Amino acid sequence: MTRAAHIGVIGAGECSQELYALARELGHGIGRNRWVLFCGGLGGIMEAAAEGCYREGGMTVGLLPGNDKDAANPFIRLPIPTGLGEGRNLLVVRASDMVVALSGGYGTLSEIGLALRIGKPVVGLKTWPGIDGIEYVETAEQAIGVVEKHIQRIIESMEEDNGETR
C-alpha cells in the first residue's frame, strides 16, 4: 500500500482575494487527489489552500510557528505547534514530498531555497521569478498537473527501492 503524497503549500500569511481564490483552487486539487496538504497553518495562502483541501474532505496539517494549536486557521485538521517561529519553515519543507509556492515574501523564499537545496521539486505559481529549479506555471490546474507528474515519479522510485513492480 502506498502512502498518500505530502504536498507543501507555501506562501504569504496575507494575500489578495484573487490570490486567496487561486490558493483555494490549488487546495481543492490537492484534496480531490487525496494528497495530504502541509503548510504553516496560519492565514492568507495557507488558509486558502487548507480551505480548498478541507472542503474536498482532504487532510490538512499545519506546522505552526508558536506553541498554541488554537492559533491554526479553521481548516487545519491536524495543528502541530512547533514553538520554532520561522524555523518551522524547514519542517514544512522536510515533511513534504514537494512544494508549491504561491506568491509569498522572504519566508516563502527561504522555503523555496530549502526545498531546492535538498532536492525537492518546487512548483511556482505567481511567486518569486527567475529562480533556477522552479517549475513555473500560470494556473492552479497546471500546478496540480505538475504535482501529479512528480508524485508519480516519487511513487515509482519508492516502489523500485522496495523491490515492488507494477
ROBALO-240853 format. One line per 2 residues: number of its first residue (from 0); for each residue x, y, z of C-alpha. Coordinates in steps of 0.2 Angstrom, whole numbers. Layout:
// residues N
NUM	X Y Z; ...
// end
This chain:
// residues 166
0	0 0 0; 7 17 -5
2	5 31 7; -3 47 2
4	8 61 -5; 13 75 6
6	11 92 -4; 18 108 4
8	9 124 0; 20 139 4
10	15 157 3; 11 173 11
12	1 175 28; -9 189 20
14	-15 190 2; -27 197 -10
16	-44 190 -14; -38 185 -31
18	-23 175 -23; -34 168 -10
20	-46 161 -23; -31 154 -33
22	-24 145 -17; -41 138 -13
24	-42 131 -30; -25 123 -28
26	-31 116 -11; -46 108 -20
28	-35 99 -32; -24 93 -18
30	-40 87 -8; -48 79 -24
32	-32 69 -26; -32 63 -8
34	-14 70 -5; -10 77 12
36	-8 96 12; 6 103 23
38	8 122 27; 12 134 40
40	-6 133 47; -10 152 48
42	-19 164 36; -18 170 19
44	-12 157 6; -10 144 19
46	-28 146 25; -35 147 7
48	-26 131 2; -31 122 18
50	-49 128 15; -50 120 -3
52	-42 104 3; -53 103 19
54	-69 106 8; -64 91 -3
56	-63 80 13; -44 81 12
58	-31 80 26; -23 97 31
60	-8 98 43; -2 115 50
62	15 116 56; 13 132 67
64	27 144 72; 21 146 90
66	16 135 105; -3 136 103
68	-13 124 92; -28 135 93
70	-18 148 83; -21 137 67
72	-34 143 54; -51 134 55
74	-47 122 40; -32 114 48
76	-37 96 54; -20 92 62
78	-12 108 70; 6 105 76
80	13 119 87; 32 119 85
82	37 134 95; 51 137 82
84	45 153 74; 51 155 56
86	61 139 59; 46 129 56
88	49 133 38; 61 119 37
90	49 107 45; 36 111 31
92	48 108 18; 55 92 26
94	38 85 29; 33 87 11
96	37 77 -4; 37 93 -15
98	31 110 -13; 20 123 -22
100	25 141 -19; 11 153 -22
102	15 172 -20; 25 175 -4
104	38 185 4; 55 181 12
106	48 167 22; 42 158 6
108	59 162 -2; 68 153 12
110	56 138 10; 60 138 -9
112	78 139 -6; 77 124 7
114	67 113 -5; 79 116 -19
116	94 113 -8; 88 96 -3
118	82 91 -20; 63 93 -18
120	53 98 -33; 46 116 -32
122	31 122 -42; 30 141 -44
124	13 150 -46; 14 169 -46
126	29 168 -34; 47 173 -35
128	53 174 -53; 68 168 -61
130	74 155 -49; 83 140 -57
132	75 124 -52; 57 130 -50
134	44 124 -62; 33 139 -66
136	15 138 -70; 1 150 -73
138	-14 141 -65; -19 130 -51
140	-24 117 -63; -7 117 -71
142	1 116 -54; -9 101 -50
144	-4 93 -66; 15 96 -62
146	12 89 -45; 4 73 -52
148	19 71 -63; 31 72 -49
150	21 62 -37; 20 48 -50
152	39 48 -51; 41 48 -32
154	30 33 -31; 39 24 -44
156	55 27 -36; 49 21 -19
158	42 5 -27; 59 2 -35
160	68 5 -18; 56 -8 -10
162	58 -20 -24; 40 -19 -30
164	34 -20 -48; 18 -15 -56
// end
